[in-house]
């Protein structure tokens, strides 16, 4: 699964796989594939359980599906490291998406503090400082006059409309005959 074809709604990655989930997946894999490990499961169970620590339930089942679809490239029971590696490959696009989102959040986070509400005295100090700056640097003086407010549009809604003979004939021609 690449980042381009991730599901729109990410799976529930926060629900960790229980020991029962882990054992059921291991039992199914041991039943389906020839094993390179000793025949006594009690000898290899701790290694598999240690390899599967902290995996989500969805990632475990998705990795089992991929192993069944020959993602490992061999027809044997995966070793604990191979199984954990497949789970990490399943989860990698989601980790990458979260890493990129955190990076963007960090990059675009506002470095400014909360907005400041200036009182009249602070506004006066700001205007005074700006006037001093303009006096110090004459190039900052405004070269264009401030824009004029737009002209008011006349209101013709109260004016009486005079209907001419030509308009009267046109309106009469459009009326449906009764």
Secondary structure, DSSP 8 states (H G I E B T S, - for coil): --GGG--SS----SSB--HHHHHHHHHHHHHHSB-SS-S-HHHHHHHHHHHTTT-BHHHHHHHHHHHHTTSSSSSB---HHHHHHHHHHHHHHHHHHHHHHHHHHHHTS--S-S-----HHHHHHHHHHHHHHHHH-GGGS--S------------TTS-----HHHHHHHHHHS---
